[in-house]
Amino acid sequence: RSAVGSGDKAKWLPVNPVKGGISVNIGDMLSHWSDGELFANLHRVRMPRDASECAKSRYSIGYFTQADDSHVIVTKNGDPITAGDYIKMRLKANFK
Protein backbone atom coordinates (compact mmCIF):
# COMPACT_ATOMS: atom_id res chain seq x y z
CA ARG A 1 0.00 0.00 0.00
CA SER A 2 1.00 3.56 -0.56
CA ALA A 3 0.64 6.59 1.66
CA VAL A 4 0.02 8.78 -1.38
CA GLY A 5 -3.37 8.79 -3.06
CA SER A 6 -5.18 10.57 -5.81
CA GLY A 7 -8.81 10.73 -6.80
CA ASP A 8 -12.01 12.51 -6.03
CA LYS A 9 -14.48 12.53 -3.16
CA ALA A 10 -15.94 9.20 -4.28
CA LYS A 11 -12.80 7.05 -4.30
CA TRP A 12 -9.10 7.32 -3.44
CA LEU A 13 -6.64 5.29 -5.50
CA PRO A 14 -3.17 4.35 -4.24
CA VAL A 15 -0.16 5.72 -6.07
CA ASN A 16 2.40 3.01 -5.46
CA PRO A 17 6.10 3.82 -5.65
CA VAL A 18 8.01 2.95 -8.82
CA LYS A 19 11.71 2.25 -8.34
CA GLY A 20 13.64 5.28 -9.60
CA GLY A 21 10.42 7.19 -10.29
CA ILE A 22 8.84 10.32 -8.87
CA SER A 23 5.26 11.45 -8.42
CA VAL A 24 4.57 15.10 -9.20
CA ASN A 25 1.38 16.90 -8.24
CA ILE A 26 0.69 19.78 -10.61
CA GLY A 27 -1.14 22.83 -9.28
CA ASP A 28 -4.26 24.46 -10.69
CA MET A 29 -2.42 27.42 -12.24
CA LEU A 30 -0.02 25.22 -14.23
CA SER A 31 -2.93 23.07 -15.35
CA HIS A 32 -4.75 26.19 -16.57
CA TRP A 33 -1.60 27.56 -18.21
CA SER A 34 -1.10 24.29 -20.11
CA ASP A 35 -4.74 24.29 -21.33
CA GLY A 36 -5.32 21.12 -19.34
CA GLU A 37 -2.43 19.19 -20.88
CA LEU A 38 -1.08 18.86 -17.33
CA PHE A 39 -3.80 17.67 -14.95
CA ALA A 40 -4.10 19.01 -11.38
CA ASN A 41 -5.63 16.10 -9.50
CA LEU A 42 -6.93 16.10 -5.96
CA HIS A 43 -4.32 14.35 -3.81
CA ARG A 44 -3.47 13.48 -0.23
CA VAL A 45 -0.69 12.00 1.86
CA ARG A 46 -1.71 9.84 4.79
CA MET A 47 0.13 8.39 7.77
CA PRO A 48 1.33 4.77 7.50
CA ARG A 49 -1.22 2.30 8.91
CA ASP A 50 1.28 -0.08 10.52
CA ALA A 51 4.98 -0.88 10.91
CA SER A 52 5.14 -2.75 7.59
CA GLU A 53 4.31 0.47 5.74
CA CYS A 54 7.22 2.18 7.52
CA ALA A 55 9.78 -0.40 6.36
CA LYS A 56 11.14 1.67 3.45
CA SER A 57 12.28 5.27 3.39
CA ARG A 58 10.14 7.72 1.53
CA TYR A 59 11.05 11.32 0.79
CA SER A 60 8.67 14.17 0.16
CA ILE A 61 9.74 17.62 -0.97
CA GLY A 62 7.17 20.39 -1.04
CA TYR A 63 7.97 23.14 -3.53
CA PHE A 64 5.44 25.86 -4.23
CA THR A 65 5.87 28.65 -6.72
CA GLN A 66 3.73 30.86 -8.90
CA ALA A 67 4.12 33.53 -11.51
CA ASP A 68 4.42 37.18 -10.47
CA ASP A 69 0.97 38.63 -9.67
CA SER A 70 1.11 40.97 -12.67
CA HIS A 71 2.17 38.29 -15.18
CA VAL A 72 -0.54 37.65 -17.77
CA ILE A 73 -1.31 33.97 -18.38
CA VAL A 74 -2.24 33.48 -22.02
CA THR A 75 -3.71 30.17 -23.16
CA LYS A 76 -5.10 28.88 -26.44
CA ASN A 77 -8.51 28.04 -24.98
CA GLY A 78 -9.18 30.75 -22.39
CA ASP A 79 -9.21 34.46 -21.79
CA PRO A 80 -5.97 36.10 -20.64
CA ILE A 81 -5.78 36.52 -16.86
CA THR A 82 -3.09 37.79 -14.52
CA ALA A 83 -1.55 35.27 -12.14
CA GLY A 84 -2.78 37.38 -9.22
CA ASP A 85 -6.37 37.41 -10.48
CA TYR A 86 -6.21 33.66 -11.13
CA ILE A 87 -5.12 32.98 -7.53
CA LYS A 88 -7.86 35.28 -6.19
CA MET A 89 -10.44 33.47 -8.34
CA ARG A 90 -9.33 30.05 -7.07
CA LEU A 91 -9.30 31.20 -3.43
CA LYS A 92 -12.81 32.67 -3.73
CA ALA A 93 -14.03 29.37 -5.20
CA ASN A 94 -13.04 27.64 -1.94
CA PHE A 95 -15.36 29.83 0.12
CA LYS A 96 -18.65 29.74 -1.79
C-alpha positions as CSV (number, residue, x, y, z in Angstrom):
1,R,0.0,0.0,0.0
2,S,1.0,3.6,-0.6
3,A,0.6,6.6,1.7
4,V,0.0,8.8,-1.4
5,G,-3.4,8.8,-3.1
6,S,-5.2,10.6,-5.8
7,G,-8.8,10.7,-6.8
8,D,-12.0,12.5,-6.0
9,K,-14.5,12.5,-3.2
10,A,-15.9,9.2,-4.3
11,K,-12.8,7.1,-4.3
12,W,-9.1,7.3,-3.4
13,L,-6.6,5.3,-5.5
14,P,-3.2,4.3,-4.2
15,V,-0.2,5.7,-6.1
16,N,2.4,3.0,-5.5
17,P,6.1,3.8,-5.7
18,V,8.0,3.0,-8.8
19,K,11.7,2.3,-8.3
20,G,13.6,5.3,-9.6
21,G,10.4,7.2,-10.3
22,I,8.8,10.3,-8.9
23,S,5.3,11.4,-8.4
24,V,4.6,15.1,-9.2
25,N,1.4,16.9,-8.2
26,I,0.7,19.8,-10.6
27,G,-1.1,22.8,-9.3
28,D,-4.3,24.5,-10.7
29,M,-2.4,27.4,-12.2
30,L,0.0,25.2,-14.2
31,S,-2.9,23.1,-15.4
32,H,-4.7,26.2,-16.6
33,W,-1.6,27.6,-18.2
34,S,-1.1,24.3,-20.1
35,D,-4.7,24.3,-21.3
36,G,-5.3,21.1,-19.3
37,E,-2.4,19.2,-20.9
38,L,-1.1,18.9,-17.3
39,F,-3.8,17.7,-14.9
40,A,-4.1,19.0,-11.4
41,N,-5.6,16.1,-9.5
42,L,-6.9,16.1,-6.0
43,H,-4.3,14.4,-3.8
44,R,-3.5,13.5,-0.2
45,V,-0.7,12.0,1.9
46,R,-1.7,9.8,4.8
47,M,0.1,8.4,7.8
48,P,1.3,4.8,7.5
49,R,-1.2,2.3,8.9
50,D,1.3,-0.1,10.5
51,A,5.0,-0.9,10.9
52,S,5.1,-2.8,7.6
53,E,4.3,0.5,5.7
54,C,7.2,2.2,7.5
55,A,9.8,-0.4,6.4
56,K,11.1,1.7,3.5
57,S,12.3,5.3,3.4
58,R,10.1,7.7,1.5
59,Y,11.0,11.3,0.8
60,S,8.7,14.2,0.2
61,I,9.7,17.6,-1.0
62,G,7.2,20.4,-1.0
63,Y,8.0,23.1,-3.5
64,F,5.4,25.9,-4.2
65,T,5.9,28.7,-6.7
66,Q,3.7,30.9,-8.9
67,A,4.1,33.5,-11.5
68,D,4.4,37.2,-10.5
69,D,1.0,38.6,-9.7
70,S,1.1,41.0,-12.7
71,H,2.2,38.3,-15.2
72,V,-0.5,37.6,-17.8
73,I,-1.3,34.0,-18.4
74,V,-2.2,33.5,-22.0
75,T,-3.7,30.2,-23.2
76,K,-5.1,28.9,-26.4
77,N,-8.5,28.0,-25.0
78,G,-9.2,30.8,-22.4
79,D,-9.2,34.5,-21.8
80,P,-6.0,36.1,-20.6
81,I,-5.8,36.5,-16.9
82,T,-3.1,37.8,-14.5
83,A,-1.5,35.3,-12.1
84,G,-2.8,37.4,-9.2
85,D,-6.4,37.4,-10.5
86,Y,-6.2,33.7,-11.1
87,I,-5.1,33.0,-7.5
88,K,-7.9,35.3,-6.2
89,M,-10.4,33.5,-8.3
90,R,-9.3,30.1,-7.1
91,L,-9.3,31.2,-3.4
92,K,-12.8,32.7,-3.7
93,A,-14.0,29.4,-5.2
94,N,-13.0,27.6,-1.9
95,F,-15.4,29.8,0.1
96,K,-18.6,29.7,-1.8
